[in-house]
Amino acid sequence: MRLVEQAGFPPGVINVVTGFGNEVGEALVSHPDIAKITFTGGEIAATRIAAATARNLTPALFELGGKSANIVFADAKLENAVKAVSSGIYSSCGQACAAGSRAVVARSVYDEFVERLVHYAGEVRIGDPMNTTSQLGPIGTQPQHQKVLSYFDIGRNEGAEIALGGKMPDPSVVGPGWFVEPTVFRGVSNKMRIAQEEIFGPILSVIPFDDDDEALAIANDIPFGLAGGVWSSDIRRAMHAAEKLKAGTVWINTYRAFGAMVPFGGMKRSGHGRENGRWALEEFMQSKSYWLSYADSEPEPFLMS
């Protein structure tokens, strides 16, 4: 806010009010003089906001969670895919709405992909995020830390195999904190909870597929639709898959590239509305129509059926 003031914004144009959701948030979204609400967060909070805004018919924009899939076809450049898939889930310790938490991989290259991924992700340096040498920081809160850790047993009990990670790192090595090792589950079915639920942690589920149609069916068979990735050397195949993915953003042979002028938002339970670019501006505008007559006298009335 100090920077906003220094930039010359008039008082009142931008305001910050801090507080918990059941106090400040509830009052804000329920107020009849609020013309628009935009919310970034989880779907539980979004449903409460939607219920509150409905009382005044206040329009709301929701940018919510995801369970994004990277589809890796057999003709993909595996080295590039492995690096980007790793970055896509382990950046921010998996605490990102667009985290690529599922890798849907062609069965013919599945074992090689997992082997390369385990080797690459196994070299990630865990530690204090204020240390420039750290590549993987901690989970944001203690309750979320416990939630993430609980998915290790959930995945095992469902029949998946932990190929990497699956526990807290040694505090004597990484220091104290809510750390979680970068984790890879292999042998995952898309019906498992670890493949359907947003964990919001550094846990990747690797799911095999046999043909293109199955890959797309797996990728789309989730309640979310925020983002996705496609990896292939065949641009026609890649573009076809990108078109069929039910997601607001799809990256082809890259992941998590962003631009301030490119719209970002989700489908299904990932929310609605778009951020960034002119699409974001239009979210906060309304069309207004004017009809003007230059006639000297009012025309004869007519009836409309």
C-alpha positions as CSV (number, residue, x, y, z in Angstrom):
1,M,0.0,0.0,0.0
2,R,2.9,2.4,0.6
3,L,4.0,1.7,-3.0
4,V,0.5,2.4,-4.2
5,E,0.6,5.8,-2.4
6,Q,4.0,6.6,-3.8
7,A,2.7,5.7,-7.3
8,G,0.2,8.5,-7.0
9,F,-3.1,6.7,-6.6
10,P,-5.8,9.0,-5.1
11,P,-6.9,7.9,-1.5
12,G,-9.7,5.3,-1.6
13,V,-9.0,3.9,-5.1
14,I,-7.3,0.9,-3.6
15,N,-8.0,-0.3,-0.1
16,V,-6.7,-3.2,2.0
17,V,-8.8,-4.7,4.9
18,T,-7.3,-7.6,6.7
19,G,-9.1,-10.2,8.8
20,F,-10.5,-13.7,8.9
21,G,-13.2,-14.9,6.4
22,N,-16.0,-15.3,8.9
23,E,-15.5,-11.6,10.0
24,V,-14.1,-9.4,7.3
25,G,-14.8,-11.7,4.4
26,E,-18.4,-12.3,5.2
27,A,-19.1,-8.6,5.7
28,L,-17.5,-7.8,2.4
29,V,-19.2,-10.3,0.2
30,S,-22.6,-9.7,1.8
31,H,-22.6,-6.0,1.5
32,P,-25.2,-4.6,-0.9
33,D,-22.9,-1.8,-2.1
34,I,-20.2,-4.2,-3.4
35,A,-20.6,-4.4,-7.2
36,K,-18.2,-7.3,-7.9
37,I,-16.3,-9.9,-6.0
38,T,-13.2,-11.7,-7.2
39,F,-11.8,-14.6,-5.2
40,T,-8.7,-16.8,-5.6
41,G,-8.6,-19.9,-3.3
42,G,-10.4,-23.2,-2.6
43,E,-13.8,-24.4,-3.6
44,I,-15.1,-24.7,-0.1
45,A,-14.6,-21.0,0.5
46,A,-15.9,-20.2,-3.0
47,T,-19.2,-22.0,-2.3
48,R,-19.7,-19.9,0.9
49,I,-18.9,-16.7,-1.1
50,A,-21.3,-17.7,-3.8
51,A,-24.1,-18.2,-1.3
52,A,-23.4,-14.8,0.3
53,T,-23.3,-13.0,-3.0
54,A,-26.4,-14.6,-4.2
55,R,-28.5,-12.7,-1.6
56,N,-27.7,-9.5,-3.5
57,L,-27.1,-11.0,-6.9
58,T,-23.6,-9.7,-6.7
59,P,-21.5,-11.1,-9.6
60,A,-18.4,-13.0,-8.6
61,L,-15.3,-14.3,-10.4
62,F,-13.7,-17.4,-9.0
63,E,-10.1,-18.7,-9.7
64,L,-10.0,-22.0,-7.8
65,G,-8.1,-25.2,-7.6
66,G,-7.0,-27.8,-10.1
67,K,-5.6,-31.2,-10.7
68,S,-3.9,-30.5,-13.9
69,A,-2.5,-33.2,-16.1
70,N,0.6,-33.3,-18.3
71,I,0.0,-35.7,-21.2
72,V,3.3,-37.2,-22.3
73,F,3.0,-39.0,-25.6
74,A,5.5,-41.6,-26.7
75,D,7.0,-39.3,-29.3
76,A,7.7,-36.5,-26.8
77,K,11.2,-35.3,-26.0
78,L,11.4,-37.1,-22.6
79,E,14.2,-35.0,-21.2
80,N,12.3,-31.8,-21.7
81,A,9.0,-33.3,-20.4
82,V,10.7,-34.7,-17.3
83,K,12.2,-31.3,-16.4
84,A,9.0,-29.4,-17.0
85,V,6.8,-31.9,-15.2
86,S,9.1,-31.8,-12.2
87,S,9.1,-28.0,-12.2
88,G,5.3,-28.0,-12.7
89,I,4.6,-29.9,-9.5
90,Y,7.5,-29.1,-7.2
91,S,7.7,-25.3,-7.8
92,S,6.2,-23.6,-4.8
93,C,6.2,-27.0,-3.1
94,G,3.1,-27.9,-5.1
95,Q,1.2,-25.0,-3.6
96,A,-0.1,-23.6,-6.8
97,C,-3.5,-23.8,-8.4
98,A,-2.0,-24.7,-11.8
99,A,0.4,-27.3,-10.4
100,G,0.7,-30.3,-12.8
101,S,-0.1,-32.9,-10.2
102,R,-0.8,-35.7,-12.6
103,A,1.5,-37.0,-15.4
104,V,-0.5,-39.1,-17.9
105,V,2.3,-41.0,-19.7
106,A,2.2,-43.4,-22.7
107,R,2.7,-46.9,-21.4
108,S,5.6,-47.6,-23.9
109,V,7.7,-44.9,-22.3
110,Y,6.2,-45.1,-18.8
111,D,9.0,-46.9,-17.0
112,E,11.7,-44.7,-18.6
113,F,9.8,-41.6,-17.8
114,V,9.4,-42.5,-14.1
115,E,13.1,-43.5,-13.9
116,R,14.2,-40.2,-15.3
117,L,11.8,-38.3,-13.2
118,V,12.9,-40.0,-10.0
119,H,16.5,-39.3,-10.8
120,Y,15.8,-35.6,-11.7
121,A,13.4,-34.8,-8.8
122,G,15.7,-36.7,-6.4
123,E,18.3,-34.0,-6.8
124,V,16.0,-31.2,-5.7
125,R,17.5,-29.2,-2.8
126,I,15.1,-28.8,0.1
127,G,15.6,-26.0,2.6
128,D,14.8,-22.5,3.9
129,P,13.2,-20.6,1.0
130,M,15.1,-17.5,2.0
131,N,18.3,-19.3,1.1
132,T,19.0,-18.8,-2.6
133,T,20.3,-22.4,-3.0
134,S,17.0,-23.9,-1.9
135,Q,14.7,-25.3,-4.6
136,L,11.9,-26.6,-2.5
137,G,10.6,-24.8,0.5
138,P,8.1,-25.8,3.2
139,I,4.3,-26.2,3.3
140,G,2.6,-22.9,4.3
141,T,0.7,-24.0,7.4
142,Q,0.9,-26.8,9.9
143,P,-2.7,-28.1,9.2
144,Q,-1.9,-28.2,5.5
145,H,1.4,-30.0,6.2
146,Q,-0.5,-32.7,8.1
147,K,-3.0,-33.0,5.2
148,V,-0.2,-33.5,2.6
149,L,1.5,-36.1,4.8
150,S,-1.8,-38.0,5.1
151,Y,-1.9,-38.7,1.4
152,F,1.1,-41.0,1.6
153,D,-0.9,-43.6,3.4
154,I,-4.0,-42.8,1.3
155,G,-2.0,-43.6,-1.9
156,R,-0.4,-46.7,-0.5
157,N,-3.8,-48.0,0.8
158,E,-5.2,-47.5,-2.7
159,G,-2.5,-49.6,-4.2
160,A,-0.1,-47.0,-5.6
161,E,3.7,-47.3,-5.2
162,I,5.9,-44.5,-3.9
163,A,8.9,-44.3,-6.3
164,L,10.4,-41.3,-4.7
165,G,9.9,-39.4,-1.4
166,G,6.9,-40.2,0.7
167,K,8.0,-38.7,4.0
168,M,9.4,-35.6,5.8
169,P,13.0,-34.9,5.1
170,D,15.6,-35.2,7.9
171,P,15.5,-31.9,9.9
172,S,19.1,-32.2,10.7
173,V,19.8,-31.9,7.0
174,V,17.2,-29.4,5.8
175,G,16.5,-27.5,9.0
176,P,13.3,-27.2,11.0
177,G,10.0,-26.5,9.1
178,W,6.9,-28.1,7.5
179,F,8.9,-29.7,4.8
180,V,7.8,-32.6,2.6
181,E,10.0,-34.6,0.2
182,P,9.2,-34.3,-3.5
183,T,7.1,-37.4,-4.0
184,V,6.3,-39.6,-7.1
185,F,3.5,-42.1,-7.0
186,R,3.6,-44.7,-9.8
187,G,1.1,-47.4,-10.7
188,V,-1.7,-44.9,-10.2
189,S,-5.3,-45.3,-11.4
190,N,-7.1,-42.1,-12.2
191,K,-10.0,-43.2,-9.9
192,M,-7.7,-43.1,-6.8
193,R,-8.0,-40.2,-4.4
194,I,-4.4,-39.1,-5.0
195,A,-5.4,-38.6,-8.7
196,Q,-8.8,-36.9,-8.1
197,E,-8.2,-34.6,-5.1
198,E,-6.2,-31.4,-5.0
199,I,-3.5,-32.1,-2.5
200,F,-1.7,-28.8,-2.7
201,G,1.7,-30.3,-2.0
202,P,4.7,-31.8,-3.8
203,I,3.0,-35.1,-4.8
204,L,2.9,-36.3,-8.4
205,S,0.7,-39.2,-9.6
206,V,2.0,-40.9,-12.8
207,I,-0.8,-42.6,-14.7
208,P,-0.2,-44.8,-17.8
209,F,-2.3,-44.8,-21.0
210,D,-2.4,-47.0,-24.1
211,D,-3.8,-44.7,-26.8
212,D,-4.6,-41.0,-27.5
213,D,-8.3,-41.3,-26.7
214,E,-7.5,-42.9,-23.3
215,A,-5.0,-40.2,-22.5
216,L,-7.6,-37.5,-23.1
217,A,-10.3,-39.5,-21.2
218,I,-8.0,-39.7,-18.2
219,A,-7.0,-36.1,-18.3
220,N,-10.6,-34.9,-18.4
221,D,-12.0,-37.3,-15.9
222,I,-11.7,-35.0,-12.9
223,P,-14.0,-32.4,-11.4
224,F,-11.4,-29.6,-12.1
225,G,-10.5,-27.9,-15.4
226,L,-7.9,-25.2,-14.7
227,A,-4.8,-26.2,-16.8
228,G,-3.0,-28.9,-18.6
229,G,0.0,-29.8,-20.7
230,V,0.7,-31.8,-23.8
231,W,4.1,-33.2,-24.8
232,S,4.6,-34.5,-28.4
233,S,6.9,-34.0,-31.4
234,D,3.8,-34.2,-33.6
235,I,2.2,-30.8,-33.7
236,R,-1.1,-32.0,-35.1
237,R,-1.4,-34.6,-32.3
238,A,-0.5,-32.0,-29.8
239,M,-2.9,-29.4,-31.1
240,H,-5.7,-31.9,-31.2
241,A,-5.1,-33.0,-27.6
242,A,-4.9,-29.4,-26.5
243,E,-8.2,-28.6,-28.1
244,K,-9.9,-31.6,-26.5
245,L,-8.6,-30.9,-23.0
246,K,-11.3,-29.4,-20.8
247,A,-9.0,-26.8,-19.2
248,G,-8.8,-23.0,-19.3
249,T,-5.1,-23.0,-20.1
250,V,-3.1,-25.6,-22.0
251,W,0.7,-25.6,-22.5
252,I,2.3,-27.5,-25.4
253,N,5.9,-28.7,-24.9
254,T,6.3,-26.3,-22.0
255,Y,4.5,-25.7,-18.7
256,R,3.6,-22.8,-16.5
257,A,4.5,-20.0,-19.0
258,F,2.5,-16.9,-18.1
259,G,1.9,-13.5,-19.6
260,A,0.0,-10.5,-18.2
261,M,-2.0,-10.1,-21.4
262,V,-3.0,-13.8,-21.7
263,P,-6.3,-14.8,-20.0
264,F,-6.2,-17.2,-17.1
265,G,-9.0,-19.1,-15.5
266,G,-10.7,-22.4,-15.2
267,M,-13.6,-24.6,-16.2
268,K,-15.8,-26.9,-14.1
269,R,-15.0,-26.7,-10.4
270,S,-11.9,-24.7,-11.1
271,G,-14.1,-21.6,-11.2
272,H,-15.3,-19.2,-13.9
273,G,-14.3,-15.8,-15.3
274,R,-10.8,-14.8,-16.5
275,E,-7.9,-12.9,-15.1
276,N,-5.2,-11.0,-17.1
277,G,-5.5,-8.9,-20.2
278,R,-8.6,-7.3,-21.6
279,W,-10.7,-10.3,-20.5
280,A,-10.0,-9.3,-16.9
281,L,-11.0,-5.7,-17.6
282,E,-14.2,-6.9,-19.2
283,E,-15.0,-8.8,-16.0
284,F,-15.3,-5.5,-14.2
285,M,-17.3,-3.7,-16.9
286,Q,-21.0,-3.8,-18.0
287,S,-22.5,-3.0,-21.4
288,K,-25.0,-0.2,-21.7
289,S,-27.2,0.5,-24.6
290,Y,-28.5,3.9,-25.8
291,W,-31.3,4.5,-28.3
292,L,-31.6,8.1,-29.7
293,S,-34.2,9.4,-32.1
294,Y,-33.7,12.5,-34.3
295,A,-37.3,12.6,-35.5
296,D,-39.2,15.9,-35.1
297,S,-42.3,14.1,-33.8
298,E,-43.0,10.8,-32.1
299,P,-43.8,8.1,-34.7
300,E,-47.1,6.3,-34.8
301,P,-47.4,3.8,-32.0
302,F,-47.2,0.2,-33.0
303,L,-47.9,-3.1,-31.3
304,M,-45.3,-5.8,-30.8
305,S,-46.5,-9.4,-30.8
